[in-house]
Amino acid sequence: MRPFVLTRSGQFEAVLKQEGIQVLSCLGISQFDNTRYSHYRGGRWLVLLREIAYLPFTLGGLLRARRDWGQFDAIHVNDLTLVPVIWLAKRLFSCPIVVHIRSVQMPLNDRRGNILRKILAACADRFIAIDETVRRSVPAELSPVVVHNGLVVATSFGDCPEKNDEVFTVGMVGGLARAKGCLEFVEAARMCRDQYKKIRFVLVGQSIRQPSLIRDAALKWLGLSQEIEDDLRRAIASGSLDGTVEFWPFTLDLASVYRKLDVLCFPSHFDAPGRPIFEAALFGVPSIAAISNPTPDTIVDGVTGIVVPPKCADDLASAIISLAGDPDKTAAMGARARELAREHFDNRKNALRVLALYMELILQP
């Protein structure tokens, strides 16, 4: 089975080509976002103008794929937000369509939801949810199966050397964005600094976009901006946190990062677990995660990490202090987190599950 990928132009396109995968790219691919965090409401409806503008490029990309590559045995749409792609692919290709669901969804029980429900039921043949939290947000009649995201479980993710740093290191890993809870992280650092001196806070990553004066000003005016690095630096300066909070550069060598952390923080506003939790777990690093209703396939409160309410710096700081003051508890949580991650996020096992799903659809009469 050979993969062919249609994607938007950019960094991911280059990565795929380096791996020898046949790729077509276009300027943009249209979405319709009905996720719990970023569904359309108020000023966010303006985002839909961008998706409408991308429609010709989306259609053009799919038509080029059909011209250059012909028909496929199956099509995998890599996010439920790609509703226009699902609808168009059903009409352009005569093969089963698999849809990945990667974020917690809004209920599909209003007028908008009913339209989406009908499109999905008519156009997609199978749905994959990345975890139980996501699966619970999807209508039962779509019958999503859970296949967790795959991580490479190799020797580099095995036993980690014991940390001997006298400073307890807490980190966030990923793009610097308002929705990631970065400001709450810095505020928690201020609270911890006042109560417990020997904690180092690190932000590992970079801004999610390249700066653009006009675009950034417009998004900020509309209340849609996620750019936050300047706000973070101001908060660090005003709280006299220069010796407490550090910025580490973006790197693909995550092993070098996770081996330096005692605890990962994931104070996301999305109210759902994310990939850094599972990556850190494979290095025996427990997480403090902002999730209202965690499911045992991702994080077990008090066992593999600590769960706190979203957007609550007070609770985040309390959890950090509790682990910084109890290294045995932190180590035990990290060991259990590694067991959980190895059980659910093994890349090879999960890839075989997806492959089996493809074959089931392709071979069905």
KOLFIMAR-988033 format. One line per 3 residues: their letters; for each residue x, y, z of C-alpha. Coordinates in pm, whole numbers, plus 50000, padded with zeros to 5 digits. Layout:
// residues N
a> X/Y/Z ~ ... .
***
This chain:
// residues 365
mrp> 50000/50000/50000 ~ 50153/50331/49884 ~ 50066/50666/50049 .
fvl> 49984/50981/49854 ~ 49930/51307/50044 ~ 49751/51630/49957 .
trs> 49845/51906/50201 ~ 49886/52279/50221 ~ 50220/52425/50120 .
gqf> 50470/52459/50401 ~ 50694/52280/50647 ~ 50489/51958/50663 .
eav> 50509/51927/50285 ~ 50889/51937/50303 ~ 50899/51674/50580 .
lkq> 50684/51435/50377 ~ 50898/51478/50068 ~ 51212/51403/50270 .
egi> 51050/51073/50366 ~ 50997/50986/49999 ~ 50618/51024/50009 .
qvl> 50443/51152/49697 ~ 50295/51491/49783 ~ 50074/51749/49614 .
scl> 50034/52085/49783 ~ 49801/52381/49750 ~ 49783/52728/49901 .
gis> 49520/52627/50156 ~ 49268/52357/50243 ~ 48920/52460/50354 .
qfd> 48784/52362/50694 ~ 48467/52404/50893 ~ 48559/52416/51261 .
ntr> 48301/52287/51508 ~ 48544/52194/51785 ~ 48457/52286/52142 .
ysh> 48729/52547/52172 ~ 48728/52719/51833 ~ 48378/52670/51691 .
yrg> 48235/52968/51508 ~ 48071/53233/51724 ~ 48090/53610/51744 .
grw> 48400/53742/51571 ~ 48519/53390/51492 ~ 48266/53374/51207 .
lvl> 48508/53598/51017 ~ 48751/53305/51006 ~ 48503/53136/50774 .
lre> 48588/53394/50506 ~ 48937/53244/50490 ~ 48794/52894/50450 .
iay> 48569/53012/50167 ~ 48870/53173/49999 ~ 49055/52841/50023 .
lpf> 48775/52645/49850 ~ 48908/52688/49491 ~ 49253/52570/49602 .
tlg> 49100/52273/49786 ~ 48899/52168/49483 ~ 49196/52226/49254 .
gll> 49420/52011/49474 ~ 49171/51724/49474 ~ 49126/51746/49097 .
rar> 49503/51739/49046 ~ 49525/51437/49275 ~ 49266/51256/49064 .
rdw> 49442/51356/48740 ~ 49795/51267/48855 ~ 49727/50972/49082 .
gqf> 49393/50832/48964 ~ 49157/50652/49198 ~ 49257/50530/49544 .
dai> 49179/50222/49751 ~ 49090/50447/50045 ~ 49110/50814/50143 .
hvn> 49211/50921/50493 ~ 49094/51272/50586 ~ 49317/51373/50872 .
dlt> 49075/51587/51073 ~ 48700/51615/51116 ~ 48728/51990/51060 .
lvp> 48800/51916/50692 ~ 48429/51885/50614 ~ 48458/52045/50264 .
viw> 48727/51790/50175 ~ 48508/51503/50296 ~ 48214/51625/50087 .
lak> 48423/51686/49773 ~ 48619/51360/49802 ~ 48296/51162/49815 .
rlf> 48200/51310/49479 ~ 48539/51287/49309 ~ 48659/50944/49421 .
scp> 48492/50604/49431 ~ 48652/50460/49744 ~ 48592/50440/50120 .
ivv> 48664/50753/50324 ~ 48814/50737/50674 ~ 48793/51048/50892 .
hir> 49021/51116/51190 ~ 48870/51311/51482 ~ 49145/51493/51670 .
svq> 48964/51745/51892 ~ 48670/51752/52129 ~ 48361/51846/51929 .
mpl> 48064/52068/51998 ~ 47734/51874/52028 ~ 47578/51812/51688 .
ndr> 47224/51881/51809 ~ 47151/52231/51673 ~ 47081/52342/51317 .
rgn> 47451/52366/51233 ~ 47519/52032/51398 ~ 47239/51856/51215 .
ilr> 47379/51968/50879 ~ 47725/51845/50973 ~ 47584/51518/51102 .
kil> 47407/51452/50771 ~ 47718/51531/50565 ~ 47939/51308/50778 .
aac> 47693/51019/50782 ~ 47646/51036/50405 ~ 48008/51087/50298 .
adr> 48237/50907/50544 ~ 48264/50531/50591 ~ 48458/50511/50917 .
fia> 48566/50746/51198 ~ 48875/50726/51420 ~ 48891/50917/51749 .
ide> 49233/50983/51901 ~ 49120/50907/52258 ~ 48816/50844/52475 .
tvr> 48773/51213/52556 ~ 48729/51290/52186 ~ 48515/50981/52125 .
rsv> 48267/51086/52394 ~ 48204/51415/52214 ~ 48099/51245/51888 .
pae> 47742/51124/51817 ~ 47710/50753/51886 ~ 47563/50681/51542 .
lsp> 47896/50771/51380 ~ 48049/50478/51572 ~ 48406/50611/51604 .
vvv> 48676/50364/51703 ~ 48956/50481/51931 ~ 49311/50455/51795 .
hng> 49551/50663/51997 ~ 49814/50881/51836 ~ 50132/50689/51770 .
lvv> 50465/50769/51930 ~ 50793/50597/51854 ~ 50867/50368/52148 .
ats> 51237/50308/52093 ~ 51544/50282/52313 ~ 51566/50661/52326 .
fgd> 51233/50654/52505 ~ 51347/50393/52752 ~ 51494/50424/53099 .
cpe> 51611/50775/53165 ~ 51906/50865/53383 ~ 51819/50990/53729 .
knd> 51808/51367/53751 ~ 52066/51516/53984 ~ 51988/51880/53925 .
evf> 51914/52056/54251 ~ 51657/52272/54074 ~ 51314/52117/54011 .
tvg> 51236/52181/53641 ~ 50881/52227/53513 ~ 50823/52273/53141 .
mvg> 50570/52346/52870 ~ 50647/52203/52525 ~ 50489/52330/52204 .
gla> 50395/52650/52025 ~ 50365/52966/52231 ~ 49995/53050/52208 .
rak> 49729/53199/52431 ~ 49513/52886/52407 ~ 49800/52669/52533 .
gcl> 49774/52832/52877 ~ 50116/52998/52862 ~ 50006/53302/53062 .
efv> 49865/53081/53337 ~ 50199/52897/53341 ~ 50390/53221/53399 .
eaa> 50144/53331/53667 ~ 50189/52993/53840 ~ 50565/53052/53825 .
rmc> 50519/53381/54012 ~ 50311/53209/54281 ~ 50560/52925/54318 .
rdq> 50856/53165/54332 ~ 50695/53339/54627 ~ 50647/53009/54815 .
ykk> 50914/52770/54687 ~ 51238/52909/54548 ~ 51405/52614/54377 .
irf> 51176/52564/54078 ~ 51279/52643/53722 ~ 51005/52706/53464 .
vlv> 51083/52658/53095 ~ 50881/52737/52783 ~ 51004/52517/52497 .
gqs> 50891/52627/52152 ~ 50821/52930/51942 ~ 50536/53152/51828 .
irq> 50284/52970/51610 ~ 50317/53219/51320 ~ 50581/53431/51158 .
psl> 50517/53795/51255 ~ 50310/54013/51022 ~ 50235/54369/51135 .
ird> 49904/54414/50951 ~ 49770/54062/51009 ~ 49871/54053/51376 .
aal> 49716/54394/51441 ~ 49390/54290/51270 ~ 49367/53962/51462 .
kwl> 49438/54138/51790 ~ 49169/54400/51718 ~ 48919/54123/51644 .
gls> 49015/53932/51958 ~ 49135/53634/51753 ~ 49511/53662/51805 .
qei> 49702/53372/51959 ~ 50038/53551/51945 ~ 50157/53584/52301 .
edd> 50535/53600/52321 ~ 50542/53976/52386 ~ 50275/53938/52657 .
lrr> 50477/53658/52816 ~ 50795/53863/52826 ~ 50607/54156/52980 .
aia> 50455/53927/53246 ~ 50799/53783/53323 ~ 50951/54130/53353 .
sgs> 50669/54274/53566 ~ 50682/53973/53799 ~ 51063/53987/53827 .
ldg> 51076/53630/53696 ~ 51385/53663/53474 ~ 51574/53411/53685 .
tve> 51274/53179/53722 ~ 51119/53147/53373 ~ 51336/53054/53075 .
fwp> 51267/53033/52701 ~ 51424/52732/52532 ~ 51435/52726/52150 .
ftl> 51221/52504/51932 ~ 51387/52168/51865 ~ 51303/51837/51704 .
dla> 51530/51664/51956 ~ 51259/51619/52218 ~ 51462/51358/52403 .
svy> 51708/51630/52502 ~ 51417/51832/52643 ~ 51216/51570/52829 .
rkl> 51525/51428/52998 ~ 51576/51767/53165 ~ 51219/51797/53296 .
dvl> 51083/51674/53627 ~ 50723/51760/53538 ~ 50542/51861/53220 .
cfp> 50268/52124/53242 ~ 49980/52116/52994 ~ 49746/52399/53104 .
shf> 49566/52412/52769 ~ 49231/52588/52728 ~ 49116/52305/52498 .
dap> 49010/52097/52803 ~ 49157/51781/52649 ~ 49488/51589/52668 .
grp> 49758/51665/52412 ~ 50061/51498/52260 ~ 50324/51646/52499 .
ife> 50161/51457/52788 ~ 50226/51123/52620 ~ 50571/51215/52490 .
aal> 50680/51319/52838 ~ 50530/51002/52987 ~ 50751/50786/52767 .
fgv> 51047/50950/52942 ~ 50898/50884/53284 ~ 50787/51246/53327 .
psi> 50442/51295/53484 ~ 50212/51579/53376 ~ 49996/51843/53534 .
aai> 49712/51883/53285 ~ 49411/52115/53265 ~ 49127/51870/53193 .
snp> 48780/51875/53346 ~ 48687/51512/53288 ~ 48996/51300/53217 .
tpd> 48965/50948/53083 ~ 49190/50667/53207 ~ 49344/50602/52866 .
tiv> 49529/50936/52875 ~ 49590/51052/53233 ~ 49484/50915/53571 .
dgv> 49456/51188/53833 ~ 49689/51123/54125 ~ 49840/50818/53957 .
tgi> 50009/50922/53629 ~ 49984/51295/53690 ~ 49767/51565/53841 .
vvp> 49454/51711/53684 ~ 49364/52076/53743 ~ 49080/52296/53609 .
pkc> 49152/52488/53287 ~ 49248/52856/53319 ~ 49332/52825/53689 .
add> 49685/52938/53776 ~ 49622/52889/54150 ~ 49554/52516/54116 .
las> 49841/52480/53868 ~ 50083/52637/54117 ~ 49955/52419/54403 .
aii> 50007/52104/54197 ~ 50361/52209/54100 ~ 50454/52279/54461 .
sla> 50310/51946/54577 ~ 50532/51754/54333 ~ 50839/51971/54386 .
gdp> 50820/51892/54757 ~ 50780/51516/54709 ~ 51033/51368/54463 .
dkt> 50933/51010/54545 ~ 50572/51084/54452 ~ 50685/51253/54131 .
aam> 50904/50957/54033 ~ 50625/50706/54105 ~ 50380/50904/53892 .
gar> 50635/50920/53611 ~ 50685/50542/53617 ~ 50310/50481/53598 .
are> 50273/50739/53322 ~ 50536/50554/53119 ~ 50344/50227/53158 .
lar> 50023/50394/53041 ~ 50193/50556/52741 ~ 50357/50231/52634 .
ehf> 50020/50057/52654 ~ 49827/50305/52440 ~ 50068/50506/52223 .
dnr> 50301/50253/52063 ~ 50341/50378/51705 ~ 50371/50035/51545 .
kna> 50071/49882/51721 ~ 49848/50178/51643 ~ 49962/50195/51280 .
lrv> 49870/49827/51240 ~ 49525/49900/51382 ~ 49469/50174/51125 .
lal> 49600/49948/50847 ~ 49359/49674/50955 ~ 49074/49923/50935 .
yme> 49177/50020/50581 ~ 49189/49655/50474 ~ 48850/49584/50627 .
lil> 48694/49867/50425 ~ 48879/49783/50103 ~ 48796/49412/50112 .
qp> 48434/49439/50220 ~ 48190/49323/49951 .
***
